[in-house]
């Protein structure tokens, strides 16, 4: 009876609306109605809306300087994208000198400041960005303008903690077994990461991003820099260009997810990385399996199963769309900080500092004080 009803509705509505719109409008008819992951339900996808402008201010103070000191801050994305335009980047180094360096391939901007001994280092960065919700119509037959081969090759390369051989390659081949198209492979990897990982609240910061260690140890817990790095490595290992997009949550979620937004204008602990995967038909496609796991763990009342309706809604949405209450910094990994004597960073989302004694722990508030605030200005 239910099947007959659905078929009748299809007959009535297909004359006035395409199948995609019908599925969106009627996705609640039956809990067992299987929507394609390529066709997100209307309620699950952030509305395109309009460009919103935000001002994000980062203020850093080194409380215990020793000898010559350095401070570094990530600047907002140095290229314009369908979801972000960087309007301005202004910075002031009290007691020192500062400059902005850029790397085009990784869209990386680094504000670096140097301070002489016997000064009290402080650095402020004020960024203005325009943001717009980002969704790719994965059912469209239109072909996106191709990216350059140089860009695609760059985002197929392995990195120190994101290799593409050995256990990473073996895992990706198993995860994509039976998939014949790039779309199918990208979705299969997304589902595999969601199913086989979990968010571990004990992990410091955003995680290490060491995916070989995750797979070899069998410890599949982590945060965004772990879970989304896993997606990047698996995708690259089967020939799909993919990139981390490191950034910062700066506003509440208009979709109602308390776990995926900020309750106030304080963004100091809002660091979060996302992922884009390249599909020839659609260009760069937004995905975020780590946030599916964040919703499962943190969305009140917490510890929701993957079968939960709210988790399912996030899972459906986060292959193909992002809500832009978040500002992107860069695509960079293995980042060398200008003038630093320390090792490269796995990723660059957090303020960094260095004295004559070495690199300062960015999670140590007794020695390294910083605050990030964000407000919407138009």
C-alpha positions as CSV (number, residue, x, y, z in Angstrom):
1,X,0.0,0.0,0.0
2,X,2.8,2.4,0.9
3,X,4.7,1.6,-2.3
4,X,1.5,2.2,-4.3
5,X,1.0,5.6,-2.6
6,X,4.5,6.7,-3.3
7,X,4.2,5.7,-7.0
8,X,0.9,7.6,-7.3
9,X,2.5,10.7,-5.8
10,X,5.4,10.5,-8.2
11,X,2.9,10.3,-11.1
12,X,1.1,13.4,-9.9
13,X,4.1,15.5,-9.1
14,X,6.6,14.6,-11.8
15,X,4.7,16.7,-14.3
16,X,5.3,19.9,-12.3
17,X,8.5,19.3,-10.5
18,X,11.7,17.3,-11.2
19,X,12.5,14.2,-9.2
20,X,15.1,15.9,-7.1
21,X,12.6,18.5,-5.9
22,X,10.0,15.8,-5.2
23,X,12.4,13.8,-3.1
24,X,13.4,16.9,-1.2
25,X,9.7,17.9,-0.5
26,X,8.6,14.4,0.4
27,X,11.5,13.0,2.2
28,X,9.4,12.5,5.4
29,X,6.8,10.2,3.8
30,X,8.5,7.1,5.1
31,X,11.5,6.6,7.3
32,X,12.6,3.8,5.0
33,X,12.7,5.9,1.9
34,X,16.3,5.8,0.8
35,X,17.5,9.2,-0.5
36,X,20.7,9.2,-2.5
37,X,23.7,10.8,-0.6
38,X,24.1,12.8,-3.8
39,X,20.7,14.5,-3.3
40,X,20.6,16.1,0.2
41,X,17.2,16.7,1.6
42,X,16.2,20.4,1.5
43,X,16.1,20.7,5.3
44,X,19.5,19.1,5.6
45,X,21.3,21.6,3.3
46,X,22.3,25.1,4.4
47,X,20.4,27.7,2.4
48,X,22.6,29.5,-0.1
49,X,21.6,32.8,1.4
50,X,23.8,35.9,0.9
51,X,27.3,36.9,1.7
52,X,27.8,37.7,5.4
53,X,30.7,39.8,6.6
54,X,32.6,39.1,9.8
55,X,35.4,40.8,11.7
56,X,37.7,38.4,13.5
57,X,40.3,39.8,16.0
58,X,43.1,37.7,17.4
59,X,45.2,39.2,20.3
60,X,48.3,37.4,21.5
61,X,50.6,38.1,24.5
62,X,53.7,36.2,25.4
63,X,53.7,36.2,29.2
64,X,57.3,34.9,29.8
65,X,59.6,36.0,27.0
66,X,63.2,34.9,27.0
67,X,65.7,36.4,24.6
68,X,64.6,37.1,21.1
69,X,60.9,36.0,20.6
70,X,58.7,35.2,17.7
71,X,54.9,35.1,17.3
72,X,53.0,33.7,14.3
73,X,49.3,33.8,13.4
74,X,47.4,32.2,10.5
75,X,45.9,34.8,8.2
76,X,42.5,34.0,6.5
77,X,42.6,32.2,3.1
78,X,44.6,34.3,0.6
79,X,42.5,33.3,-2.4
80,X,38.8,33.9,-3.1
81,X,36.5,30.9,-3.2
82,X,32.8,30.2,-3.7
83,X,32.4,30.3,0.1
84,X,34.9,32.9,1.3
85,X,36.3,36.2,0.2
86,X,39.0,37.8,2.3
87,X,38.4,41.5,2.4
88,X,41.3,42.7,4.6
89,X,44.1,41.6,6.9
90,X,45.6,44.1,9.3
91,X,48.1,43.4,12.1
92,X,50.1,45.3,14.7
93,X,53.2,44.0,16.6
94,X,53.6,45.9,19.8
95,X,57.3,46.2,20.6
96,X,58.4,44.3,17.4
97,X,58.2,44.1,13.7
98,X,55.7,42.0,11.6
99,X,55.1,40.9,8.1
100,X,52.7,38.8,6.0
101,X,54.2,36.0,4.0
102,X,52.1,33.9,1.5
103,X,52.2,30.6,-0.3
104,X,49.9,30.5,-3.3
105,X,49.6,26.7,-3.7
106,X,48.4,26.1,-0.2
107,X,46.6,29.5,0.1
108,X,48.6,30.1,3.2
109,X,49.2,33.4,4.8
110,X,51.4,33.7,7.9
111,X,51.7,36.8,10.0
112,X,55.1,36.6,11.6
113,X,56.5,39.0,14.2
114,X,59.9,39.3,15.8
115,X,60.8,40.9,19.1
116,X,64.1,41.9,20.6
117,X,65.1,40.7,24.1
118,X,63.7,42.6,27.0
119,X,60.4,43.4,25.3
120,X,57.0,42.1,26.1
121,X,55.7,40.6,22.8
122,X,52.2,41.3,21.8
123,X,50.5,40.8,18.4
124,X,47.0,41.6,17.1
125,X,45.4,40.6,13.8
126,X,42.1,41.9,12.5
127,X,40.6,40.1,9.6
128,X,37.5,40.9,7.6
129,X,36.0,38.1,5.6
130,X,32.8,37.6,3.5
131,X,31.3,34.1,3.9
132,X,28.5,32.3,2.0
133,X,27.0,28.9,2.6
134,X,28.5,26.4,0.2
135,X,26.7,23.5,-1.4
136,X,27.5,21.6,-4.6
137,X,24.6,20.2,-6.6
138,X,25.9,16.6,-7.0
139,X,22.9,15.7,-9.2
140,X,23.6,18.3,-11.8
141,X,24.7,17.2,-15.2
142,X,26.6,20.4,-15.8
143,X,30.4,20.1,-15.8
144,X,32.4,22.4,-13.5
145,X,35.4,24.3,-15.0
146,X,38.4,22.1,-14.6
147,X,41.2,22.8,-12.1
148,X,44.7,23.0,-13.4
149,X,46.7,19.8,-13.5
150,X,49.3,21.5,-11.3
151,X,46.8,22.1,-8.6
152,X,45.4,18.6,-8.8
153,X,48.9,17.1,-8.6
154,X,49.7,19.2,-5.6
155,X,46.7,17.8,-3.7
156,X,47.6,14.2,-4.6
157,X,51.0,14.4,-2.9
158,X,51.6,12.5,0.4
159,X,52.8,14.4,3.4
160,X,54.7,13.4,6.6
161,X,51.6,12.4,8.5
162,X,49.3,11.7,5.6
163,X,51.0,9.1,3.4
164,X,49.2,7.4,0.5
165,X,51.0,4.0,0.5
166,X,51.0,0.9,2.7
167,X,48.2,0.5,5.1
168,X,46.6,3.8,3.9
169,X,46.3,2.5,0.4
170,X,45.2,-0.9,1.5
171,X,42.4,0.6,3.6
172,X,41.3,2.8,0.8
173,X,41.1,0.0,-1.7
174,X,38.9,-2.0,0.7
175,X,36.7,1.0,1.5
176,X,36.1,1.6,-2.2
177,X,35.6,-2.0,-3.3
178,X,32.9,-2.1,-5.9
179,X,33.0,1.7,-6.6
180,X,33.6,2.5,-10.2
181,X,33.3,6.3,-10.4
182,X,35.1,9.1,-8.6
183,X,31.8,10.1,-7.0
184,X,31.2,6.5,-5.7
185,X,34.8,6.4,-4.4
186,X,34.5,9.8,-2.6
187,X,31.2,8.8,-1.0
188,X,32.5,5.3,0.0
189,X,35.5,6.8,1.8
190,X,33.2,9.3,3.5
191,X,30.9,6.6,4.8
192,X,33.9,4.5,5.8
193,X,35.4,7.3,7.9
194,X,32.0,8.0,9.6
195,X,31.4,4.4,10.4
196,X,34.9,3.5,11.6
197,X,36.1,6.4,13.6
198,X,34.9,8.3,16.7
199,X,35.6,11.7,18.3
200,X,37.8,11.5,21.3
201,X,37.3,14.5,23.6
202,X,40.6,13.7,25.5
203,X,42.7,14.6,22.4
204,X,44.4,18.0,22.8
205,X,43.6,20.7,20.3
206,X,42.4,19.3,16.9
207,X,44.6,16.2,17.1
208,X,47.9,15.0,15.6
209,X,46.8,14.1,12.1
210,X,49.0,11.0,12.0
211,X,46.8,8.7,10.0
212,X,49.3,5.8,9.6
213,X,49.5,5.6,13.3
214,X,45.8,5.5,13.6
215,X,45.4,2.7,11.2
216,X,48.3,0.6,12.4
217,X,47.4,1.0,16.1
218,X,43.7,0.5,15.5
219,X,42.9,3.5,17.6
220,X,40.4,5.3,15.4
221,X,39.6,8.1,17.9
222,X,40.6,11.7,17.3
223,X,39.4,15.1,16.4
224,X,39.0,16.9,13.1
225,X,42.7,17.0,12.2
226,X,42.8,13.2,12.6
227,X,39.4,12.1,11.1
228,X,39.4,14.5,8.2
229,X,43.1,13.8,7.5
230,X,42.1,10.2,7.3
231,X,39.7,11.1,4.6
232,X,42.3,13.1,2.7
233,X,44.9,10.3,2.8
234,X,42.4,7.6,1.7
235,X,41.1,9.8,-1.1
236,X,44.6,10.7,-2.4
237,X,45.7,7.0,-2.3
238,X,43.0,6.0,-4.8
239,X,43.7,9.0,-7.1
240,X,41.2,11.6,-5.8
241,X,42.7,15.0,-5.2
242,X,41.7,16.1,-1.7
243,X,42.8,18.8,0.7
244,X,42.5,19.8,4.3
245,X,40.9,23.2,4.8
246,X,42.1,24.5,8.2
247,X,40.0,27.2,9.8
248,X,38.0,28.6,12.7
249,X,34.3,28.5,13.8
250,X,33.2,32.1,14.2
251,X,29.3,32.0,14.6
252,X,26.4,29.9,15.9
253,X,24.9,27.3,13.6
254,X,21.8,28.6,11.8
255,X,20.8,24.9,11.2
256,X,20.4,24.4,14.9
257,X,23.5,22.3,15.8
258,X,24.8,23.5,19.1
259,X,27.9,21.4,18.7
260,X,28.8,23.0,15.3
261,X,28.7,26.6,16.3
262,X,29.8,29.2,18.9
263,X,27.5,30.2,21.8
264,X,29.2,33.6,22.1
265,X,31.5,35.8,20.2
266,X,34.6,34.2,21.8
267,X,36.2,32.0,19.1
268,X,39.5,31.2,21.0
269,X,38.8,27.4,21.0
270,X,36.9,27.3,17.7
271,X,39.6,25.8,15.5
272,X,38.3,23.3,13.0
273,X,39.5,21.8,9.8
274,X,37.3,20.6,6.9
275,X,38.0,18.8,3.6
276,X,37.4,19.3,-0.1
277,X,37.6,16.5,-2.6
278,X,37.9,17.0,-6.3
279,X,35.4,15.4,-8.6
280,X,35.8,16.0,-12.3
281,X,32.1,16.6,-12.9
282,X,31.7,19.0,-10.0
283,X,35.0,20.5,-9.1
284,X,36.0,20.9,-5.4
285,X,33.3,19.3,-3.2
286,X,32.9,20.2,0.5
287,X,32.9,17.2,2.9
288,X,33.3,16.9,6.7
289,X,33.0,13.4,8.2
290,X,34.7,14.7,11.5
291,X,31.7,17.0,12.2
292,X,29.3,14.0,11.8
293,X,31.2,12.4,14.7
294,X,31.2,15.7,16.6
295,X,27.4,15.8,16.3
296,X,27.1,12.2,17.5
297,X,29.2,12.8,20.6
298,X,28.3,16.4,21.6
299,X,24.9,17.3,20.3
300,X,22.7,17.5,23.4
301,X,22.0,15.2,25.2
302,X,25.2,13.7,23.8
303,X,26.4,10.2,22.8
304,X,23.9,9.8,20.0
305,X,24.1,6.7,17.8
306,X,24.7,7.1,14.1
307,X,21.1,6.0,13.5
308,X,19.9,9.0,15.4
309,X,17.8,11.4,13.3
310,X,19.9,14.5,14.1
311,X,23.2,12.6,13.3
312,X,21.7,11.2,10.1
313,X,20.8,14.7,9.0
314,X,24.3,15.9,9.6
315,X,25.7,12.9,7.9
316,X,23.5,13.5,4.9
317,X,24.4,17.2,4.6
318,X,28.1,17.1,5.2
319,X,28.9,15.3,2.0
320,X,28.4,18.1,-0.5
321,X,27.8,21.2,1.7
322,X,29.1,23.4,4.5
323,X,27.4,25.9,6.6
324,X,29.7,28.9,6.6
325,X,29.7,29.9,10.2
326,X,33.4,29.1,9.8
327,X,36.4,31.0,8.4
328,X,39.1,29.2,6.4
329,X,42.8,29.8,7.0
330,X,44.7,27.6,4.5
331,X,45.3,24.2,2.9
332,X,48.8,23.8,4.3
333,X,50.5,20.9,6.0
334,X,54.1,20.5,7.2
335,X,54.3,24.2,7.7
336,X,57.6,26.0,8.1
337,X,57.2,29.1,10.2
338,X,59.4,32.0,9.0
339,X,62.4,32.6,11.2
340,X,61.6,29.6,13.4
341,X,64.3,27.2,14.7
342,X,61.7,24.6,15.4
343,X,60.2,21.7,13.4
344,X,57.5,22.3,10.8
345,X,53.9,22.3,12.1
346,X,51.6,19.4,11.0
347,X,49.0,22.1,10.4
348,X,48.6,25.8,11.2
349,X,45.4,26.8,12.9
350,X,46.6,27.9,16.3
351,X,48.7,31.0,17.3
352,X,52.4,29.9,17.7
353,X,55.2,31.4,19.7
354,X,58.9,30.8,20.2
355,X,61.6,32.1,22.6
356,X,65.3,31.4,23.2
357,X,64.0,28.3,25.1
358,X,62.1,26.9,22.1
359,X,58.6,26.6,20.9
360,X,55.8,27.5,23.3
361,X,52.9,25.1,23.9
362,X,49.9,26.9,22.3
363,X,47.6,25.0,24.8
364,X,49.5,26.4,27.8
365,X,47.6,29.4,29.1
366,X,50.2,30.1,31.8
367,X,52.8,31.0,29.3
368,X,50.9,31.8,26.2
369,X,47.8,34.0,26.3
370,X,45.6,34.7,23.4
371,X,42.0,35.5,22.6
372,X,40.0,35.4,19.4
373,X,36.7,37.3,19.0
374,X,34.3,37.3,16.1
375,X,31.4,39.4,15.2
376,X,29.1,39.8,12.2
377,X,29.2,43.3,10.8
378,X,27.0,43.0,7.7
